[in-house]
Amino acid sequence: MKPEFVKASIKFKGKVDFIKYDADANKGQSSNFKVEGFPTLFWFDAPAPSAKRSSSSAQKYTGGRSLDGIAKWIDKKLLGSLPYDAGDVIEVDDEIFDKKV
């Protein structure tokens, strides 16, 4: 899966941060996030600046091991973070232009 993970990190560069964590060498977090096998992928929404990531905010990936499967999952996560449905026409004026565009 590593080559597919690397391809996904290239595809989503600048949009999503990819982090590799060696759970064999660092046991602390693997038990917190209930890692049972390797590799395991998680999605974390961006926390508030003072917040820490927690196991309750981790969303485990259960899809296929290909770039296509990983990319579809990430696209869905990114679209889910939008305050509107993808494909909607969002009307803006000068007052809110910088907030939406």
PyMOL commands that set and color helices and strands:
alter all, ss='L'
color gray80, all
select helices_A, chain A and resi 2-11+27-32+55-57+67-80+97-100
alter helices_A, ss='H'
color red, helices_A
select strands_A, chain A and resi 42-43+59-60
alter strands_A, ss='S'
color yellow, strands_A
deselect
rebuild
show_as cartoon
